[in-house]
Structure formats: structure tokens, C-alpha cells
């Protein structure tokens, strides 16, 4: 587990996440910590991961439909 400090809108948060997951999102965390427009950047990050989830769900549906043959 990795402890990270996140500063959002003038408040400090300390969270623990798994090391591998941190490596996956570290660029997003760093850009959010260094951002002047945190709300906009947070929304963009949320939408990016939501879109990735949507794409993966669509791929899984296609795979499942092929397996139902």
C-alpha cells in the first residue's frame, strides 16, 4: 500500500492505494496536485476513466455475444 497526499481546493487528503494502482494513476494525481483548475481537471479525469470503463464494457459484451454462439 502506498500513502499519497492529495490537495484539492485548499484541503489536504491522505489516502492509501495499492502500489500497482498508484503506478497506473500517478500522472493524473500529479497533474491534479499541480493544477490551477482542479475542478475542471478532476472532471476530465473522471470522464476519462468513465469512458475507458464504457469501452471495456462494450468489448466484454461483444466477447460474450461471440461465446453464446
Predicted model as a PDB file, atoms N, CA, C, CB and O in Angstrom, pLDDT in the B-factor column:
MODEL        1                                                                  
ATOM      1  N   UNK A   1       0.838  -1.186   0.000  1.00 92.00           N  
ATOM      2  CA  UNK A   1       0.000   0.000   0.000  1.00 92.00           C  
ATOM      3  C   UNK A   1       0.880   1.246   0.000  1.00 92.00           C  
ATOM      4  CB  UNK A   1      -0.951   0.000   1.216  1.00 92.00           C  
ATOM      5  O   UNK A   1       1.946   1.280   0.615  1.00 92.00           O  
ATOM      6  N   UNK A   2       0.413   2.242  -0.691  1.00 92.00           N  
ATOM      7  CA  UNK A   2       1.161   3.484  -0.801  1.00 92.00           C  
ATOM      8  C   UNK A   2       0.289   4.625  -0.275  1.00 92.00           C  
ATOM      9  CB  UNK A   2       1.603   3.747  -2.276  1.00 92.00           C  
ATOM     10  O   UNK A   2      -0.878   4.751  -0.647  1.00 92.00           O  
ATOM     11  N   UNK A   3       0.863   5.441   0.585  1.00 94.00           N  
ATOM     12  CA  UNK A   3       0.164   6.614   1.089  1.00 94.00           C  
ATOM     13  C   UNK A   3       0.501   7.800   0.187  1.00 94.00           C  
ATOM     14  CB  UNK A   3       0.548   6.907   2.577  1.00 94.00           C  
ATOM     15  O   UNK A   3       1.669   8.068  -0.093  1.00 94.00           O  
ATOM     16  N   UNK A   4      -0.523   8.496  -0.255  1.00 91.00           N  
ATOM     17  CA  UNK A   4      -0.287   9.690  -1.066  1.00 91.00           C  
ATOM     18  C   UNK A   4      -1.057  10.854  -0.471  1.00 91.00           C  
ATOM     19  CB  UNK A   4      -0.701   9.456  -2.543  1.00 91.00           C  
ATOM     20  O   UNK A   4      -2.094  10.683   0.171  1.00 91.00           O  
ATOM     21  N   UNK A   5      -0.524  12.032  -0.703  1.00 90.00           N  
ATOM     22  CA  UNK A   5      -1.189  13.249  -0.260  1.00 90.00           C  
ATOM     23  C   UNK A   5      -1.771  13.926  -1.488  1.00 90.00           C  
ATOM     24  CB  UNK A   5      -0.207  14.201   0.505  1.00 90.00           C  
ATOM     25  O   UNK A   5      -1.101  14.093  -2.507  1.00 90.00           O  
ATOM     26  N   UNK A   6      -3.023  14.308  -1.367  1.00 89.00           N  
ATOM     27  CA  UNK A   6      -3.729  14.944  -2.463  1.00 89.00           C  
ATOM     28  C   UNK A   6      -4.302  16.254  -1.944  1.00 89.00           C  
ATOM     29  CB  UNK A   6      -4.848  14.018  -3.039  1.00 89.00           C  
ATOM     30  O   UNK A   6      -4.959  16.288  -0.904  1.00 89.00           O  
ATOM     31  N   UNK A   7      -4.049  17.326  -2.674  1.00 87.00           N  
ATOM     32  CA  UNK A   7      -4.540  18.644  -2.291  1.00 87.00           C  
ATOM     33  C   UNK A   7      -5.629  19.048  -3.270  1.00 87.00           C  
ATOM     34  CB  UNK A   7      -3.388  19.696  -2.266  1.00 87.00           C  
ATOM     35  O   UNK A   7      -5.366  19.239  -4.457  1.00 87.00           O  
ATOM     36  N   UNK A   8      -6.851  19.179  -2.771  1.00 87.00           N  
ATOM     37  CA  UNK A   8      -7.983  19.569  -3.607  1.00 87.00           C  
ATOM     38  C   UNK A   8      -8.684  20.777  -2.996  1.00 87.00           C  
ATOM     39  CB  UNK A   8      -8.973  18.394  -3.776  1.00 87.00           C  
ATOM     40  O   UNK A   8      -9.149  20.734  -1.857  1.00 87.00           O  
ATOM     41  N   UNK A   9      -8.749  21.819  -3.752  1.00 86.00           N  
ATOM     42  CA  UNK A   9      -9.475  23.040  -3.388  1.00 86.00           C  
ATOM     43  C   UNK A   9      -9.127  23.486  -1.967  1.00 86.00           C  
ATOM     44  CB  UNK A   9     -10.992  22.816  -3.514  1.00 86.00           C  
ATOM     45  O   UNK A   9     -10.003  23.743  -1.142  1.00 86.00           O  
ATOM     46  N   UNK A  10      -7.855  23.567  -1.715  1.00 87.00           N  
ATOM     47  CA  UNK A  10      -7.381  24.076  -0.437  1.00 87.00           C  
ATOM     48  C   UNK A  10      -7.446  23.105   0.719  1.00 87.00           C  
ATOM     49  CB  UNK A  10      -8.143  25.258  -0.088  1.00 87.00           C  
ATOM     50  O   UNK A  10      -7.151  23.488   1.851  1.00 87.00           O  
ATOM     51  N   UNK A  11      -7.822  21.858   0.474  1.00 91.00           N  
ATOM     52  CA  UNK A  11      -7.864  20.868   1.540  1.00 91.00           C  
ATOM     53  C   UNK A  11      -6.900  19.733   1.219  1.00 91.00           C  
ATOM     54  CB  UNK A  11      -9.299  20.329   1.736  1.00 91.00           C  
ATOM     55  O   UNK A  11      -6.705  19.362   0.062  1.00 91.00           O  
ATOM     56  N   UNK A  12      -6.309  19.198   2.271  1.00 93.00           N  
ATOM     57  CA  UNK A  12      -5.331  18.122   2.119  1.00 93.00           C  
ATOM     58  C   UNK A  12      -5.992  16.797   2.484  1.00 93.00           C  
ATOM     59  CB  UNK A  12      -4.071  18.376   3.005  1.00 93.00           C  
ATOM     60  O   UNK A  12      -6.653  16.675   3.515  1.00 93.00           O  
ATOM     61  N   UNK A  13      -5.799  15.812   1.617  1.00 93.00           N  
ATOM     62  CA  UNK A  13      -6.305  14.468   1.862  1.00 93.00           C  
ATOM     63  C   UNK A  13      -5.136  13.501   1.791  1.00 93.00           C  
ATOM     64  CB  UNK A  13      -7.419  14.081   0.839  1.00 93.00           C  
ATOM     65  O   UNK A  13      -4.258  13.633   0.939  1.00 93.00           O  
ATOM     66  N   UNK A  14      -5.133  12.536   2.685  1.00 94.00           N  
ATOM     67  CA  UNK A  14      -4.123  11.482   2.653  1.00 94.00           C  
ATOM     68  C   UNK A  14      -4.858  10.168   2.464  1.00 94.00           C  
ATOM     69  CB  UNK A  14      -3.244  11.468   3.961  1.00 94.00           C  
ATOM     70  O   UNK A  14      -5.712   9.797   3.270  1.00 94.00           O  
ATOM     71  N   UNK A  15      -4.515   9.465   1.383  1.00 94.00           N  
ATOM     72  CA  UNK A  15      -5.191   8.210   1.085  1.00 94.00           C  
ATOM     73  C   UNK A  15      -4.164   7.114   0.873  1.00 94.00           C  
ATOM     74  CB  UNK A  15      -6.095   8.352  -0.152  1.00 94.00           C  
ATOM     75  O   UNK A  15      -2.995   7.380   0.594  1.00 94.00           O  
ATOM     76  N   UNK A  16      -4.623   5.870   1.011  1.00 96.00           N  
ATOM     77  CA  UNK A  16      -3.771   4.714   0.757  1.00 96.00           C  
ATOM     78  C   UNK A  16      -4.343   3.955  -0.430  1.00 96.00           C  
ATOM     79  CB  UNK A  16      -3.666   3.793   2.018  1.00 96.00           C  
ATOM     80  O   UNK A  16      -5.539   3.667  -0.486  1.00 96.00           O  
ATOM     81  N   UNK A  17      -3.468   3.638  -1.379  1.00 94.00           N  
ATOM     82  CA  UNK A  17      -3.875   2.840  -2.528  1.00 94.00           C  
ATOM     83  C   UNK A  17      -2.799   1.802  -2.806  1.00 94.00           C  
ATOM     84  CB  UNK A  17      -4.123   3.734  -3.777  1.00 94.00           C  
ATOM     85  O   UNK A  17      -1.656   1.929  -2.367  1.00 94.00           O  
ATOM     86  N   UNK A  18      -3.191   0.778  -3.544  1.00 95.00           N  
ATOM     87  CA  UNK A  18      -2.246  -0.276  -3.887  1.00 95.00           C  
ATOM     88  C   UNK A  18      -1.152   0.269  -4.796  1.00 95.00           C  
ATOM     89  CB  UNK A  18      -2.969  -1.450  -4.564  1.00 95.00           C  
ATOM     90  O   UNK A  18      -1.394   1.161  -5.609  1.00 95.00           O  
ATOM     91  N   UNK A  19       0.037  -0.266  -4.656  1.00 94.00           N  
ATOM     92  CA  UNK A  19       1.196   0.215  -5.408  1.00 94.00           C  
ATOM     93  C   UNK A  19       0.982   0.156  -6.919  1.00 94.00           C  
ATOM     94  CB  UNK A  19       2.420  -0.593  -5.039  1.00 94.00           C  
ATOM     95  O   UNK A  19       1.296   1.111  -7.628  1.00 94.00           O  
ATOM     96  N   UNK A  20       0.451  -0.959  -7.411  1.00 95.00           N  
ATOM     97  CA  UNK A  20       0.250  -1.097  -8.858  1.00 95.00           C  
ATOM     98  C   UNK A  20      -0.789  -0.104  -9.370  1.00 95.00           C  
ATOM     99  CB  UNK A  20      -0.182  -2.529  -9.203  1.00 95.00           C  
ATOM    100  O   UNK A  20      -0.636   0.449 -10.459  1.00 95.00           O  
ATOM    101  N   UNK A  21      -1.841   0.125  -8.590  1.00 94.00           N  
ATOM    102  CA  UNK A  21      -2.858   1.087  -8.997  1.00 94.00           C  
ATOM    103  C   UNK A  21      -2.278   2.499  -9.000  1.00 94.00           C  
ATOM    104  CB  UNK A  21      -4.084   1.010  -8.065  1.00 94.00           C  
ATOM    105  O   UNK A  21      -2.597   3.309  -9.870  1.00 94.00           O  
ATOM    106  N   UNK A  22      -1.427   2.785  -8.022  1.00 94.00           N  
ATOM    107  CA  UNK A  22      -0.771   4.100  -7.992  1.00 94.00           C  
ATOM    108  C   UNK A  22       0.035   4.327  -9.265  1.00 94.00           C  
ATOM    109  CB  UNK A  22       0.144   4.223  -6.756  1.00 94.00           C  
ATOM    110  O   UNK A  22      -0.015   5.412  -9.843  1.00 94.00           O  
ATOM    111  N   UNK A  23       0.779   3.314  -9.707  1.00 94.00           N  
ATOM    112  CA  UNK A  23       1.563   3.449 -10.931  1.00 94.00           C  
ATOM    113  C   UNK A  23       0.661   3.739 -12.126  1.00 94.00           C  
ATOM    114  CB  UNK A  23       2.382   2.180 -11.184  1.00 94.00           C  
ATOM    115  O   UNK A  23       1.055   4.443 -13.055  1.00 94.00           O  
ATOM    116  N   UNK A  24      -0.546   3.193 -12.093  1.00 92.00           N  
ATOM    117  CA  UNK A  24      -1.496   3.394 -13.178  1.00 92.00           C  
ATOM    118  C   UNK A  24      -2.038   4.823 -13.213  1.00 92.00           C  
ATOM    119  CB  UNK A  24      -2.642   2.411 -13.049  1.00 92.00           C  
ATOM    120  O   UNK A  24      -2.294   5.362 -14.290  1.00 92.00           O  
ATOM    121  N   UNK A  25      -2.216   5.443 -12.038  1.00 92.00           N  
ATOM    122  CA  UNK A  25      -2.852   6.767 -11.980  1.00 92.00           C  
ATOM    123  C   UNK A  25      -1.928   7.893 -11.538  1.00 92.00           C  
ATOM    124  CB  UNK A  25      -4.016   6.716 -11.056  1.00 92.00           C  
ATOM    125  O   UNK A  25      -2.386   9.022 -11.363  1.00 92.00           O  
ATOM    126  N   UNK A  26      -0.647   7.620 -11.353  1.00 92.00           N  
ATOM    127  CA  UNK A  26       0.248   8.624 -10.771  1.00 92.00           C  
ATOM    128  C   UNK A  26       0.323   9.905 -11.596  1.00 92.00           C  
ATOM    129  CB  UNK A  26       1.631   8.046 -10.618  1.00 92.00           C  
ATOM    130  O   UNK A  26       0.423  10.990 -11.023  1.00 92.00           O  
ATOM    131  N   UNK A  27       0.279   9.811 -12.913  1.00 93.00           N  
ATOM    132  CA  UNK A  27       0.327  11.022 -13.733  1.00 93.00           C  
ATOM    133  C   UNK A  27      -0.912  11.899 -13.497  1.00 93.00           C  
ATOM    134  CB  UNK A  27       0.437  10.651 -15.226  1.00 93.00           C  
ATOM    135  O   UNK A  27      -0.812  13.125 -13.452  1.00 93.00           O  
ATOM    136  N   UNK A  28      -2.067  11.263 -13.348  1.00 92.00           N  
ATOM    137  CA  UNK A  28      -3.293  12.011 -13.069  1.00 92.00           C  
ATOM    138  C   UNK A  28      -3.236  12.673 -11.691  1.00 92.00           C  
ATOM    139  CB  UNK A  28      -4.514  11.083 -13.157  1.00 92.00           C  
ATOM    140  O   UNK A  28      -3.671  13.814 -11.532  1.00 92.00           O  
ATOM    141  N   UNK A  29      -2.707  11.971 -10.709  1.00 91.00           N  
ATOM    142  CA  UNK A  29      -2.572  12.526  -9.355  1.00 91.00           C  
ATOM    143  C   UNK A  29      -1.624  13.723  -9.375  1.00 91.00           C  
ATOM    144  CB  UNK A  29      -2.057  11.445  -8.363  1.00 91.00           C  
ATOM    145  O   UNK A  29      -1.924  14.761  -8.785  1.00 91.00           O  
ATOM    146  N   UNK A  30      -0.499  13.585 -10.041  1.00 90.00           N  
ATOM    147  CA  UNK A  30       0.473  14.681 -10.105  1.00 90.00           C  
ATOM    148  C   UNK A  30      -0.097  15.896 -10.831  1.00 90.00           C  
ATOM    149  CB  UNK A  30       1.752  14.213 -10.801  1.00 90.00           C  
ATOM    150  O   UNK A  30       0.087  17.029 -10.386  1.00 90.00           O  
ATOM    151  N   UNK A  31      -0.784  15.666 -11.941  1.00 90.00           N  
ATOM    152  CA  UNK A  31      -1.344  16.809 -12.668  1.00 90.00           C  
ATOM    153  C   UNK A  31      -2.442  17.485 -11.863  1.00 90.00           C  
ATOM    154  CB  UNK A  31      -1.891  16.365 -14.028  1.00 90.00           C  
ATOM    155  O   UNK A  31      -2.604  18.703 -11.937  1.00 90.00           O  
ATOM    156  N   UNK A  32      -3.195  16.714 -11.100  1.00 89.00           N  
ATOM    157  CA  UNK A  32      -4.242  17.292 -10.260  1.00 89.00           C  
ATOM    158  C   UNK A  32      -3.648  18.106  -9.117  1.00 89.00           C  
ATOM    159  CB  UNK A  32      -5.145  16.191  -9.703  1.00 89.00           C  
ATOM    160  O   UNK A  32      -4.154  19.180  -8.793  1.00 89.00           O  
ATOM    161  N   UNK A  33      -2.585  17.607  -8.508  1.00 88.00           N  
ATOM    162  CA  UNK A  33      -1.932  18.339  -7.420  1.00 88.00           C  
ATOM    163  C   UNK A  33      -1.300  19.647  -7.903  1.00 88.00           C  
ATOM    164  CB  UNK A  33      -0.867  17.464  -6.769  1.00 88.00           C  
ATOM    165  O   UNK A  33      -1.213  20.608  -7.139  1.00 88.00           O  
ATOM    166  N   UNK A  34      -0.862  19.690  -9.156  1.00 89.00           N  
ATOM    167  CA  UNK A  34      -0.176  20.866  -9.684  1.00 89.00           C  
ATOM    168  C   UNK A  34      -1.086  21.759 -10.528  1.00 89.00           C  
ATOM    169  CB  UNK A  34       1.010  20.435 -10.508  1.00 89.00           C  
ATOM    170  O   UNK A  34      -0.606  22.666 -11.207  1.00 89.00           O  
ATOM    171  N   UNK A  35      -2.365  21.512 -10.488  1.00 90.00           N  
ATOM    172  CA  UNK A  35      -3.300  22.207 -11.359  1.00 90.00           C  
ATOM    173  C   UNK A  35      -3.819  23.509 -10.743  1.00 90.00           C  
ATOM    174  CB  UNK A  35      -4.461  21.298 -11.688  1.00 90.00           C  
ATOM    175  O   UNK A  35      -3.985  23.621  -9.528  1.00 90.00           O  
ATOM    176  N   UNK A  36      -4.068  24.483 -11.611  1.00 90.00           N  
ATOM    177  CA  UNK A  36      -4.731  25.713 -11.180  1.00 90.00           C  
ATOM    178  C   UNK A  36      -6.238  25.620 -11.368  1.00 90.00           C  
ATOM    179  CB  UNK A  36      -4.181  26.913 -11.950  1.00 90.00           C  
ATOM    180  O   UNK A  36      -6.985  26.417 -10.801  1.00 90.00           O  
ATOM    181  N   UNK A  37      -6.689  24.653 -12.160  1.00 93.00           N  
ATOM    182  CA  UNK A  37      -8.116  24.451 -12.418  1.00 93.00           C  
ATOM    183  C   UNK A  37      -8.494  23.038 -11.990  1.00 93.00           C  
ATOM    184  CB  UNK A  37      -8.458  24.687 -13.927  1.00 93.00           C  
ATOM    185  O   UNK A  37      -8.834  22.203 -12.828  1.00 93.00           O  
ATOM    186  N   UNK A  38      -8.435  22.772 -10.695  1.00 91.00           N  
ATOM    187  CA  UNK A  38      -8.597  21.423 -10.180  1.00 91.00           C  
ATOM    188  C   UNK A  38      -9.961  20.817 -10.475  1.00 91.00           C  
ATOM    189  CB  UNK A  38      -8.365  21.421  -8.713  1.00 91.00           C  
ATOM    190  O   UNK A  38     -10.041  19.636 -10.813  1.00 91.00           O  
ATOM    191  N   UNK A  39     -11.024  21.583 -10.359  1.00 92.00           N  
ATOM    192  CA  UNK A  39     -12.353  21.020 -10.597  1.00 92.00           C  
ATOM    193  C   UNK A  39     -12.479  20.559 -12.048  1.00 92.00           C  
ATOM    194  CB  UNK A  39     -13.452  22.055 -10.263  1.00 92.00           C  
ATOM    195  O   UNK A  39     -12.978  19.466 -12.316  1.00 92.00           O  
ATOM    196  N   UNK A  40     -12.029  21.393 -12.977  1.00 94.00           N  
ATOM    197  CA  UNK A  40     -12.079  21.032 -14.395  1.00 94.00           C  
ATOM    198  C   UNK A  40     -11.227  19.799 -14.666  1.00 94.00           C  
ATOM    199  CB  UNK A  40     -11.606  22.206 -15.270  1.00 94.00           C  
ATOM    200  O   UNK A  40     -11.660  18.894 -15.380  1.00 94.00           O  
ATOM    201  N   UNK A  41     -10.028  19.751 -14.108  1.00 92.00           N  
ATOM    202  CA  UNK A  41      -9.144  18.614 -14.310  1.00 92.00           C  
ATOM    203  C   UNK A  41      -9.704  17.349 -13.662  1.00 92.00           C  
ATOM    204  CB  UNK A  41      -7.760  18.920 -13.752  1.00 92.00           C  
ATOM    205  O   UNK A  41      -9.579  16.258 -14.218  1.00 92.00           O  
ATOM    206  N   UNK A  42     -10.317  17.494 -12.493  1.00 92.00           N  
ATOM    207  CA  UNK A  42     -10.926  16.349 -11.826  1.00 92.00           C  
ATOM    208  C   UNK A  42     -12.081  15.804 -12.663  1.00 92.00           C  
ATOM    209  CB  UNK A  42     -11.418  16.739 -10.419  1.00 92.00           C  
ATOM    210  O   UNK A  42     -12.238  14.589 -12.782  1.00 92.00           O  
ATOM    211  N   UNK A  43     -12.876  16.677 -13.235  1.00 94.00           N  
ATOM    212  CA  UNK A  43     -13.958  16.247 -14.110  1.00 94.00           C  
ATOM    213  C   UNK A  43     -13.407  15.523 -15.337  1.00 94.00           C  
ATOM    214  CB  UNK A  43     -14.809  17.449 -14.539  1.00 94.00           C  
ATOM    215  O   UNK A  43     -13.947  14.493 -15.741  1.00 94.00           O  
ATOM    216  N   UNK A  44     -12.341  16.050 -15.930  1.00 94.00           N  
ATOM    217  CA  UNK A  44     -11.729  15.396 -17.091  1.00 94.00           C  
ATOM    218  C   UNK A  44     -11.198  14.008 -16.742  1.00 94.00           C  
ATOM    219  CB  UNK A  44     -10.595  16.259 -17.646  1.00 94.00           C  
ATOM    220  O   UNK A  44     -11.348  13.070 -17.525  1.00 94.00           O  
ATOM    221  N   UNK A  45     -10.585  13.876 -15.580  1.00 93.00           N  
ATOM    222  CA  UNK A  45     -10.077  12.571 -15.147  1.00 93.00           C  
ATOM    223  C   UNK A  45     -11.232  11.599 -14.937  1.00 93.00           C  
ATOM    224  CB  UNK A  45      -9.248  12.707 -13.849  1.00 93.00           C  
ATOM    225  O   UNK A  45     -11.159  10.441 -15.350  1.00 93.00           O  
ATOM    226  N   UNK A  46     -12.288  12.068 -14.299  1.00 94.00           N  
ATOM    227  CA  UNK A  46     -13.451  11.220 -14.056  1.00 94.00           C  
ATOM    228  C   UNK A  46     -14.058  10.752 -15.382  1.00 94.00           C  
ATOM    229  CB  UNK A  46     -14.505  11.975 -13.219  1.00 94.00           C  
ATOM    230  O   UNK A  46     -14.395   9.578 -15.532  1.00 94.00           O  
ATOM    231  N   UNK A  47     -14.195  11.660 -16.329  1.00 96.00           N  
ATOM    232  CA  UNK A  47     -14.763  11.303 -17.622  1.00 96.00           C  
ATOM    233  C   UNK A  47     -13.846  10.368 -18.401  1.00 96.00           C  
ATOM    234  CB  UNK A  47     -15.039  12.555 -18.436  1.00 96.00           C  
ATOM    235  O   UNK A  47     -14.327   9.475 -19.099  1.00 96.00           O  
ATOM    236  N   UNK A  48     -12.540  10.558 -18.294  1.00 94.00           N  
ATOM    237  CA  UNK A  48     -11.595   9.684 -18.986  1.00 94.00           C  
ATOM    238  C   UNK A  48     -11.728   8.250 -18.489  1.00 94.00           C  
ATOM    239  CB  UNK A  48     -10.154  10.182 -18.790  1.00 94.00           C  
ATOM    240  O   UNK A  48     -11.789   7.319 -19.292  1.00 94.00           O  
ATOM    241  N   UNK A  49     -11.774   8.065 -17.171  1.00 94.00           N  
ATOM    242  CA  UNK A  49     -11.891   6.717 -16.636  1.00 94.00           C  
ATOM    243  C   UNK A  49     -13.285   6.139 -16.870  1.00 94.00           C  
ATOM    244  CB  UNK A  49     -11.568   6.714 -15.150  1.00 94.00           C  
ATOM    245  O   UNK A  49     -13.432   4.932 -17.060  1.00 94.00           O  
ATOM    246  N   UNK A  50     -14.301   6.990 -16.857  1.00 96.00           N  
ATOM    247  CA  UNK A  50     -15.649   6.537 -17.191  1.00 96.00           C  
ATOM    248  C   UNK A  50     -15.715   6.043 -18.625  1.00 96.00           C  
ATOM    249  CB  UNK A  50     -16.661   7.660 -16.976  1.00 96.00           C  
ATOM    250  O   UNK A  50     -16.360   5.032 -18.904  1.00 96.00           O  
ATOM    251  N   UNK A  51     -15.058   6.741 -19.533  1.00 97.00           N  
ATOM    252  CA  UNK A  51     -15.052   6.341 -20.936  1.00 97.00           C  
ATOM    253  C   UNK A  51     -14.284   5.038 -21.141  1.00 97.00           C  
ATOM    254  CB  UNK A  51     -14.445   7.446 -21.798  1.00 97.00           C  
ATOM    255  O   UNK A  51     -14.694   4.187 -21.931  1.00 97.00           O  
ATOM    256  N   UNK A  52     -13.178   4.887 -20.432  1.00 95.00           N  
ATOM    257  CA  UNK A  52     -12.423   3.630 -20.513  1.00 95.00           C  
ATOM    258  C   UNK A  52     -13.276   2.467 -20.022  1.00 95.00           C  
ATOM    259  CB  UNK A  52     -11.119   3.722 -19.689  1.00 95.00           C  
ATOM    260  O   UNK A  52     -13.262   1.385 -20.609  1.00 95.00           O  
ATOM    261  N   UNK A  53     -14.013   2.695 -18.951  1.00 97.00           N  
ATOM    262  CA  UNK A  53     -14.899   1.670 -18.412  1.00 97.00           C  
ATOM    263  C   UNK A  53     -15.994   1.327 -19.418  1.00 97.00           C  
ATOM    264  CB  UNK A  53     -15.519   2.137 -17.087  1.00 97.00           C  
ATOM    265  O   UNK A  53     -16.322   0.155 -19.605  1.00 97.00           O  
ATOM    266  N   UNK A  54     -16.553   2.333 -20.057  1.00 98.00           N  
ATOM    267  CA  UNK A  54     -17.582   2.130 -21.075  1.00 98.00           C  
ATOM    268  C   UNK A  54     -17.034   1.307 -22.241  1.00 98.00           C  
ATOM    269  CB  UNK A  54     -18.112   3.483 -21.580  1.00 98.00           C  
ATOM    270  O   UNK A  54     -17.685   0.367 -22.698  1.00 98.00           O  
ATOM    271  N   UNK A  55     -15.842   1.658 -22.722  1.00 98.00           N  
ATOM    272  CA  UNK A  55     -15.237   0.922 -23.833  1.00 98.00           C  
ATOM    273  C   UNK A  55     -14.991  -0.538 -23.451  1.00 98.00           C  
ATOM    274  CB  UNK A  55     -13.917   1.587 -24.259  1.00 98.00           C  
ATOM    275  O   UNK A  55     -15.250  -1.440 -24.248  1.00 98.00           O  
ATOM    276  N   UNK A  56     -14.495  -0.771 -22.246  1.00 97.00           N  
ATOM    277  CA  UNK A  56     -14.244  -2.138 -21.792  1.00 97.00           C  
ATOM    278  C   UNK A  56     -15.544  -2.930 -21.685  1.00 97.00           C  
ATOM    279  CB  UNK A  56     -13.522  -2.126 -20.441  1.00 97.00           C  
ATOM    280  O   UNK A  56     -15.585  -4.114 -22.021  1.00 97.00           O  
ATOM    281  N   UNK A  57     -16.598  -2.280 -21.219  1.00 97.00           N  
ATOM    282  CA  UNK A  57     -17.895  -2.941 -21.113  1.00 97.00           C  
ATOM    283  C   UNK A  57     -18.412  -3.334 -22.498  1.00 97.00           C  
ATOM    284  CB  UNK A  57     -18.910  -2.025 -20.403  1.00 97.00           C  
ATOM    285  O   UNK A  57     -18.951  -4.427 -22.670  1.00 97.00           O  
ATOM    286  N   UNK A  58     -18.251  -2.457 -23.475  1.00 97.00           N  
ATOM    287  CA  UNK A  58     -18.687  -2.767 -24.840  1.00 97.00           C  
ATOM    288  C   UNK A  58     -17.881  -3.937 -25.412  1.00 97.00           C  
ATOM    289  CB  UNK A  58     -18.544  -1.525 -25.749  1.00 97.00           C  
ATOM    290  O   UNK A  58     -18.445  -4.806 -26.078  1.00 97.00           O  
ATOM    291  N   UNK A  59     -16.596  -3.967 -25.165  1.00 97.00           N  
ATOM    292  CA  UNK A  59     -15.760  -5.079 -25.633  1.00 97.00           C  
ATOM    293  C   UNK A  59     -16.180  -6.397 -24.975  1.00 97.00           C  
ATOM    294  CB  UNK A  59     -14.272  -4.793 -25.341  1.00 97.00           C  
ATOM    295  O   UNK A  59     -16.227  -7.440 -25.627  1.00 97.00           O  
ATOM    296  N   UNK A  60     -16.483  -6.333 -23.680  1.00 96.00           N  
ATOM    297  CA  UNK A  60     -16.910  -7.542 -22.965  1.00 96.00           C  
ATOM    298  C   UNK A  60     -18.239  -8.047 -23.512  1.00 96.00           C  
ATOM    299  CB  UNK A  60     -17.031  -7.266 -21.453  1.00 96.00           C  
ATOM    300  O   UNK A  60     -18.427  -9.257 -23.645  1.00 96.00           O  
ATOM    301  N   UNK A  61     -19.154  -7.157 -23.828  1.00 95.00           N  
ATOM    302  CA  UNK A  61     -20.449  -7.565 -24.404  1.00 95.00           C  
ATOM    303  C   UNK A  61     -20.239  -8.254 -25.742  1.00 95.00           C  
ATOM    304  CB  UNK A  61     -21.386  -6.344 -24.577  1.00 95.00           C  
ATOM    305  O   UNK A  61     -20.890  -9.257 -26.032  1.00 95.00           O  
ATOM    306  N   UNK A  62     -19.329  -7.722 -26.567  1.00 95.00           N  
ATOM    307  CA  UNK A  62     -19.041  -8.348 -27.862  1.00 95.00           C  
ATOM    308  C   UNK A  62     -18.457  -9.739 -27.666  1.00 95.00           C  
ATOM    309  CB  UNK A  62     -18.073  -7.476 -28.684  1.00 95.00           C  
ATOM    310  O   UNK A  62     -18.841 -10.683 -28.356  1.00 95.00           O  
ATOM    311  N   UNK A  63     -17.531  -9.862 -26.728  1.00 94.00           N  
ATOM    312  CA  UNK A  63     -16.930 -11.169 -26.459  1.00 94.00           C  
ATOM    313  C   UNK A  63     -17.971 -12.172 -25.962  1.00 94.00           C  
ATOM    314  CB  UNK A  63     -15.805 -11.032 -25.431  1.00 94.00           C  
ATOM    315  O   UNK A  63     -17.985 -13.328 -26.384  1.00 94.00           O  
ATOM    316  N   UNK A  64     -18.835 -11.716 -25.064  1.00 94.00           N  
ATOM    317  CA  UNK A  64     -19.865 -12.604 -24.524  1.00 94.00           C  
ATOM    318  C   UNK A  64     -20.853 -13.029 -25.603  1.00 94.00           C  
ATOM    319  CB  UNK A  64     -20.607 -11.922 -23.378  1.00 94.00           C  
ATOM    320  O   UNK A  64     -21.306 -14.173 -25.624  1.00 94.00           O  
ATOM    321  N   UNK A  65     -21.182 -12.106 -26.494  1.00 93.00           N  
ATOM    322  CA  UNK A  65     -22.106 -12.476 -27.579  1.00 93.00           C  
ATOM    323  C   UNK A  65     -21.463 -13.483 -28.519  1.00 93.00           C  
ATOM    324  CB  UNK A  65     -22.544 -11.229 -28.367  1.00 93.00           C  
ATOM    325  O   UNK A  65     -22.159 -14.347 -29.053  1.00 93.00           O  
ATOM    326  N   UNK A  66     -20.150 -13.397 -28.737  1.00 90.00           N  
ATOM    327  CA  UNK A  66     -19.463 -14.386 -29.571  1.00 90.00           C  
ATOM    328  C   UNK A  66     -19.430 -15.757 -28.890  1.00 90.00           C  
ATOM    329  CB  UNK A  66     -18.032 -13.918 -29.884  1.00 90.00           C  
ATOM    330  O   UNK A  66     -19.524 -16.788 -29.556  1.00 90.00           O  
ATOM    331  N   UNK A  67     -19.299 -15.763 -27.573  1.00 89.00           N  
ATOM    332  CA  UNK A  67     -19.243 -17.028 -26.842  1.00 89.00           C  
ATOM    333  C   UNK A  67     -20.607 -17.713 -26.780  1.00 89.00           C  
ATOM    334  CB  UNK A  67     -18.720 -16.794 -25.432  1.00 89.00           C  
ATOM    335  O   UNK A  67     -20.666 -18.927 -26.590  1.00 89.00           O  
ATOM    336  N   UNK A  68     -21.689 -16.980 -26.932  1.00 81.00           N  
ATOM    337  CA  UNK A  68     -23.034 -17.539 -26.861  1.00 81.00           C  
ATOM    338  C   UNK A  68     -23.439 -18.257 -28.138  1.00 81.00           C  
ATOM    339  CB  UNK A  68     -24.024 -16.451 -26.561  1.00 81.00           C  
ATOM    340  O   UNK A  68     -24.553 -18.772 -28.229  1.00 81.00           O  
ATOM    341  N   UNK A  69     -22.557 -18.298 -29.122  1.00 62.00           N  
ATOM    342  CA  UNK A  69     -22.867 -18.968 -30.381  1.00 62.00           C  
ATOM    343  C   UNK A  69     -23.148 -20.390 -30.105  1.00 62.00           C  
ATOM    344  CB  UNK A  69     -21.739 -18.837 -31.392  1.00 62.00           C  
ATOM    345  O   UNK A  69     -23.436 -21.153 -31.027  1.00 62.00           O  
TER     346      UNK A  69                                                      
ENDMDL                                                                          
END                                                                             
